[in-house]
């Protein structure tokens, strides 16, 4: 307990807050948190950025929004004047990849799971957003890859169909620091992008995979929220599993999505802990869980309907045969 108090004090001591003016004159704020001697977390308007500083240069994880990247680059320069040599995107969402083009133009090599590049390419083709071609990751991987940088082994691994279909986590093995991307929201209800390959089951499995790789002393940089611990990650796994079971039971009992979304019992203890105060409300979270259960149940229900039709067909044939025999 005493060591944890010291550790928390150290975190508070090394939190640096900086304010800058955005292009429209509004104040934006970032918070640079020193996780250990060479790993930092940069919080701002988008997903949490991970940074490794050392003799080899800067290793970066995610880069928030395009409009904030100039200020983010200035914040990095306050710690090190070495170049950002490598950048890993944990997934394709704009609050994690918006600065890609600017970073690439500065000479940074961008890496991602292959589905991230595919998603970004699709967005460019559809012209849904004006995304420069330079925003595309230069190097992609299927399952995992390893960097040897700043004196340690950095393990990057894919978790399947969790927050999206292209999620990656980054584990600094010597520093014992894990960056989870949006497969972990610390202390808040998460967003699962079902339309882009995410799933509740995959999300839980992704957290379980992380749990097997780390240990009780690991510091965790979440996609959103403050630096977490092993126990914080376990709490999120438990929360998702428990709420899933409660929503599942209501689905089986023929409750509609609107009915479940208005319920307070499935999430009451987590709402009391403030989980619903993030940008995903309790109602939005319950709707998301309900949709996940509905998708999961669809194949089961479709098979049940097919079996029912098959039984009815067999019974009809048997009845017809009996009638023939009587005649």
C-alpha positions as CSV (number, residue, x, y, z in Angstrom):
1,X,0.0,0.0,0.0
2,X,2.8,2.4,0.9
3,X,4.5,1.8,-2.5
4,X,1.3,2.6,-4.3
5,X,1.0,5.9,-2.4
6,X,4.5,6.8,-3.4
7,X,3.8,5.8,-7.0
8,X,0.7,8.0,-7.1
9,X,2.6,10.9,-5.6
10,X,5.2,10.5,-8.3
11,X,2.6,10.6,-11.0
12,X,1.1,13.8,-9.6
13,X,4.5,15.4,-9.4
14,X,5.3,14.6,-13.0
15,X,2.0,15.8,-14.5
16,X,2.7,18.8,-16.8
17,X,-0.2,20.9,-18.1
18,X,0.2,23.1,-21.1
19,X,-2.2,25.5,-22.7
20,X,-2.1,26.7,-26.3
21,X,-4.3,28.6,-28.7
22,X,-6.0,26.6,-31.5
23,X,-6.5,28.0,-35.0
24,X,-9.8,29.5,-34.1
25,X,-8.4,31.2,-31.0
26,X,-10.0,28.8,-28.5
27,X,-7.9,27.5,-25.7
28,X,-6.9,23.8,-25.9
29,X,-5.1,21.9,-23.1
30,X,-2.9,19.0,-23.1
31,X,-1.5,17.0,-20.1
32,X,1.9,15.3,-20.4
33,X,2.1,12.5,-17.8
34,X,5.4,10.8,-17.0
35,X,4.6,7.1,-16.6
36,X,8.2,6.0,-15.9
37,X,11.7,7.2,-16.8
38,X,11.2,7.2,-20.5
39,X,7.5,6.5,-21.2
40,X,5.0,9.3,-21.2
41,X,1.2,9.7,-21.9
42,X,0.0,12.8,-23.7
43,X,-3.7,13.6,-23.1
44,X,-5.6,16.1,-25.2
45,X,-8.7,16.4,-27.3
46,X,-8.4,12.9,-28.8
47,X,-7.2,9.5,-27.7
48,X,-4.3,9.2,-25.4
49,X,-0.9,9.3,-27.1
50,X,2.0,7.1,-25.9
51,X,5.6,8.3,-26.2
52,X,8.9,6.6,-25.6
53,X,12.0,8.9,-25.4
54,X,15.6,7.7,-25.6
55,X,18.9,7.8,-27.5
56,X,17.3,6.3,-30.6
57,X,14.7,9.0,-30.9
58,X,11.0,9.1,-30.2
59,X,8.5,6.2,-30.6
60,X,4.9,7.4,-30.8
61,X,1.5,5.7,-30.4
62,X,-1.4,7.5,-32.0
63,X,-1.6,11.3,-32.9
64,X,-5.1,12.6,-32.1
65,X,-6.8,15.1,-34.4
66,X,-5.2,16.9,-37.4
67,X,-5.9,20.4,-36.0
68,X,-3.9,19.6,-32.8
69,X,-0.8,18.0,-34.2
70,X,1.3,21.2,-34.4
71,X,0.8,21.7,-30.7
72,X,1.4,18.0,-29.9
73,X,4.7,18.2,-31.8
74,X,5.7,21.2,-29.7
75,X,4.9,19.3,-26.5
76,X,7.1,16.4,-27.6
77,X,10.0,18.9,-28.3
78,X,9.8,20.0,-24.7
79,X,11.0,16.6,-23.6
80,X,13.3,15.7,-26.5
81,X,14.6,17.4,-29.6
82,X,15.2,14.0,-31.3
83,X,12.9,13.1,-34.2
84,X,9.8,11.0,-34.0
85,X,11.0,8.0,-36.0
86,X,8.1,5.6,-35.6
87,X,4.4,6.0,-35.1
88,X,1.9,3.1,-34.5
89,X,-1.8,3.6,-35.0
90,X,-3.9,1.5,-32.6
91,X,-6.9,1.8,-35.0
92,X,-8.3,4.0,-37.7
93,X,-10.5,6.5,-35.9
94,X,-9.8,10.1,-36.5
95,X,-9.0,11.0,-32.9
96,X,-6.1,8.6,-33.1
97,X,-4.9,9.0,-36.7
98,X,-5.8,12.6,-37.6
99,X,-2.2,13.8,-37.3
100,X,-0.8,11.0,-39.6
101,X,-0.2,13.2,-42.6
102,X,1.7,15.8,-40.7
103,X,3.8,13.2,-39.0
104,X,4.6,11.5,-42.3
105,X,5.6,14.8,-43.8
106,X,8.0,15.3,-40.9
107,X,9.7,12.0,-41.7
108,X,8.0,9.6,-39.3
109,X,7.3,6.1,-40.5
110,X,3.8,5.0,-39.7
111,X,2.8,1.4,-38.8
112,X,-0.6,-0.2,-38.3
113,X,-2.5,-3.4,-38.5
114,X,-3.5,-4.0,-42.1
115,X,-7.2,-3.3,-41.6
116,X,-6.4,0.2,-40.4
117,X,-4.8,1.1,-43.7
118,X,-7.8,-0.6,-45.5
119,X,-10.3,1.5,-43.5
120,X,-8.4,4.7,-44.2
121,X,-8.1,3.9,-47.9
122,X,-11.9,3.4,-48.0
123,X,-12.5,6.7,-46.4
124,X,-10.2,8.4,-49.0
125,X,-11.9,6.7,-51.9
126,X,-15.4,7.7,-50.6
127,X,-14.2,11.2,-50.0
128,X,-16.3,11.2,-46.9
129,X,-13.5,13.3,-45.4
130,X,-10.6,15.1,-46.9
131,X,-7.8,12.8,-45.9
132,X,-4.3,13.2,-47.5
133,X,-2.8,10.1,-49.0
134,X,0.2,10.6,-46.7
135,X,-2.1,9.7,-43.8
136,X,-1.9,6.0,-44.8
137,X,0.4,3.8,-42.7
138,X,3.5,2.9,-44.7
139,X,4.0,-0.5,-43.0
140,X,1.2,-2.9,-42.1
141,X,1.2,-6.2,-40.2
142,X,-1.4,-9.0,-39.8
143,X,-0.8,-10.3,-36.3
144,X,2.2,-8.8,-34.6
145,X,5.6,-7.2,-34.9
146,X,8.5,-6.3,-32.7
147,X,10.6,-3.1,-32.4
148,X,14.0,-2.9,-30.7
149,X,14.2,0.8,-29.9
150,X,15.4,3.0,-27.0
151,X,17.0,0.1,-25.3
152,X,14.0,-2.2,-25.1
153,X,11.8,-4.6,-26.9
154,X,8.5,-3.2,-28.0
155,X,5.8,-5.8,-28.8
156,X,2.9,-4.7,-31.0
157,X,0.0,-7.2,-31.3
158,X,-3.4,-7.4,-33.0
159,X,-6.6,-8.1,-31.0
160,X,-9.4,-9.3,-33.3
161,X,-12.8,-7.6,-33.7
162,X,-12.6,-5.7,-30.4
163,X,-13.1,-1.9,-30.6
164,X,-12.8,-2.2,-34.4
165,X,-11.4,-4.9,-36.8
166,X,-7.9,-3.4,-36.8
167,X,-7.0,-2.9,-33.1
168,X,-3.4,-3.1,-31.9
169,X,-1.9,-2.9,-28.4
170,X,1.7,-1.9,-27.8
171,X,3.7,-3.4,-24.9
172,X,7.0,-1.9,-23.7
173,X,8.4,-5.1,-22.3
174,X,11.3,-3.6,-20.2
175,X,9.4,-0.6,-19.0
176,X,6.3,-2.8,-18.3
177,X,3.9,-0.3,-19.8
178,X,1.0,-1.3,-22.1
179,X,-0.8,1.0,-24.5
180,X,-4.2,-0.5,-25.2
181,X,-5.7,1.9,-27.7
182,X,-9.5,2.1,-27.4
183,X,-9.8,-1.6,-26.3
184,X,-9.6,-0.1,-22.8
185,X,-11.4,3.0,-21.5
186,X,-10.3,3.4,-17.9
187,X,-13.2,3.9,-15.5
188,X,-15.7,4.7,-18.3
189,X,-18.1,2.8,-20.5
190,X,-16.3,2.0,-23.8
191,X,-17.4,2.5,-27.4
192,X,-17.5,-0.6,-29.5
193,X,-17.6,0.2,-33.3
194,X,-19.9,-2.7,-34.4
195,X,-20.3,-1.2,-37.9
196,X,-16.5,-1.4,-38.4
197,X,-15.8,-4.9,-37.2
198,X,-16.0,-4.4,-33.4
199,X,-17.8,-6.8,-31.1
200,X,-18.5,-7.2,-27.5
201,X,-17.0,-10.7,-27.4
202,X,-13.9,-9.6,-29.3
203,X,-13.5,-6.6,-26.9
204,X,-13.6,-8.9,-23.8
205,X,-11.2,-11.4,-25.5
206,X,-8.9,-8.5,-26.4
207,X,-8.7,-7.4,-22.7
208,X,-8.2,-11.1,-21.7
209,X,-5.3,-11.3,-24.1
210,X,-3.7,-8.2,-22.6
211,X,-4.2,-9.6,-19.1
212,X,-2.2,-12.7,-20.0
213,X,0.7,-10.6,-21.4
214,X,1.0,-8.1,-18.5
215,X,1.4,-8.5,-14.7
216,X,0.2,-6.9,-11.6
217,X,2.9,-4.2,-11.8
218,X,2.1,-3.1,-15.3
219,X,1.1,0.5,-15.9
220,X,-1.6,0.8,-18.6
221,X,-2.1,3.8,-21.0
222,X,-5.8,3.5,-22.0
223,X,-7.3,4.9,-25.2
224,X,-9.2,7.3,-23.0
225,X,-8.9,8.0,-19.3
226,X,-6.1,8.2,-16.8
227,X,-3.1,5.8,-16.5
228,X,-4.5,2.5,-15.2
229,X,-3.4,-0.6,-13.4
230,X,-3.8,-4.4,-13.8
231,X,-6.8,-4.2,-11.4
232,X,-8.4,-1.4,-13.4
233,X,-8.3,-3.7,-16.5
234,X,-9.7,-6.6,-14.5
235,X,-12.6,-4.4,-13.3
236,X,-13.4,-3.5,-16.9
237,X,-13.5,-7.1,-17.9
238,X,-15.8,-7.9,-15.0
239,X,-18.0,-5.0,-15.8
240,X,-18.4,-5.9,-19.4
241,X,-19.1,-9.6,-18.6
242,X,-21.7,-8.8,-15.9
243,X,-23.6,-6.2,-17.9
244,X,-23.5,-8.5,-20.9
245,X,-25.1,-11.3,-19.0
246,X,-27.8,-9.0,-17.6
247,X,-28.7,-7.6,-21.0
248,X,-28.6,-11.1,-22.5
249,X,-31.2,-12.3,-19.9
250,X,-33.5,-9.4,-20.8
251,X,-33.1,-10.1,-24.5
252,X,-34.1,-13.7,-23.9
253,X,-37.1,-12.4,-22.0
254,X,-38.2,-10.5,-25.1
255,X,-37.4,-7.0,-23.8
256,X,-36.9,-4.5,-26.6
257,X,-33.8,-2.3,-27.0
258,X,-35.7,0.8,-25.9
259,X,-36.9,-1.0,-22.8
260,X,-33.4,-2.2,-21.9
261,X,-31.9,1.2,-22.6
262,X,-34.1,2.8,-19.9
263,X,-33.2,0.2,-17.2
264,X,-31.0,1.1,-14.3
265,X,-30.5,-2.3,-12.7
266,X,-28.0,-3.7,-15.3
267,X,-25.5,-1.0,-14.6
268,X,-26.4,0.4,-11.2
269,X,-23.1,-0.3,-9.4
270,X,-21.0,1.0,-12.3
271,X,-23.1,4.1,-12.7
272,X,-22.4,4.7,-9.0
273,X,-18.7,4.6,-9.8
274,X,-19.0,7.2,-12.5
275,X,-18.7,4.9,-15.6
276,X,-21.6,6.7,-17.3
277,X,-20.0,10.2,-17.0
278,X,-17.7,9.7,-20.1
279,X,-18.7,10.5,-23.6
280,X,-20.5,7.1,-23.8
281,X,-23.6,7.5,-21.7
282,X,-25.3,4.6,-19.8
283,X,-28.1,4.5,-22.3
284,X,-25.8,4.5,-25.3
285,X,-23.7,1.7,-23.7
286,X,-26.8,-0.5,-23.0
287,X,-28.0,0.0,-26.6
288,X,-24.6,-1.1,-27.8
289,X,-24.6,-4.2,-25.6
290,X,-28.2,-5.0,-26.7
291,X,-27.2,-4.7,-30.4
292,X,-24.2,-7.0,-29.8
293,X,-26.4,-9.6,-28.1
294,X,-29.0,-9.3,-31.0
295,X,-26.2,-10.0,-33.6
296,X,-25.0,-12.9,-31.5
297,X,-28.4,-14.4,-31.2
298,X,-29.4,-13.9,-34.8
299,X,-27.5,-16.9,-36.1
300,X,-28.9,-19.0,-33.2
301,X,-32.4,-17.9,-33.9
302,X,-32.0,-18.3,-37.7
303,X,-30.8,-21.9,-37.1
304,X,-33.7,-22.5,-34.8
305,X,-36.2,-21.3,-37.4
306,X,-34.6,-23.5,-40.1
307,X,-34.8,-26.5,-37.7
308,X,-38.5,-25.7,-37.0
309,X,-39.3,-25.5,-40.7
310,X,-37.4,-28.8,-41.3
311,X,-39.4,-30.5,-38.5
312,X,-42.7,-29.1,-39.9
313,X,-41.8,-30.4,-43.4
314,X,-41.0,-33.9,-42.0
315,X,-44.2,-34.0,-40.0
316,X,-46.2,-33.0,-43.1
317,X,-44.6,-35.8,-45.2
318,X,-45.3,-38.3,-42.4
319,X,-48.9,-37.2,-42.2
320,X,-49.3,-37.4,-46.0
321,X,-47.8,-40.9,-45.9
322,X,-50.2,-42.0,-43.2
323,X,-53.2,-40.7,-45.2
324,X,-52.0,-42.7,-48.2
325,X,-51.7,-45.8,-46.2
326,X,-55.2,-45.4,-44.8
327,X,-56.6,-44.9,-48.3
